């Protein structure tokens, strides 16, 4: 599983967050996507890698600009956050 964090310019409110989330969901088979207008970030959990260019192509037509993309491996924590 991969955690992709995007820095996005132009996200000002909850409706903006929804537009970005919808654009990502329509373009890619993701497990989870959440956005925060206060942080200017979108976090995506996906089984497969998504290129920076693919993300820009999906999001930028909605009027928001992808400033940075950070990718890291993601491992789901166990029940209550404890690891074995």
FENSUL-V223509 format. One line per field, one symbol per residue. ss: DSSP state (a for helix, b for strand, c for the rest). phi: phi as a letter, one per 40 degrees, with the letter a starting at -180 (. if undefined). psi: psi as a letter, one per 20 degrees, with the letter a starting at -180 (. if undefined). A space follows every 50 residues. Layout:
ss->???
phi->???
psi->???
This chain:
ss->cbbbbbbbbccccaaaaaaaaaaaaaaccbbbbbbbccccbbbbbbcccc caaaaaaaaaaaccbbbbbbbbbcccccaaaccc
phi->.bbbbbcbchcbacccdcccdccccccbcccaabbbcccgbbbbbacbcb cdcccccccccchbbccabbbacbbcccdggcbc
psi->qppppppppioirhhggggggggghhhqnqhqpqqohhikqppppqhqqp qghggghhghiijqpohqpppqqpppqapkjqq.
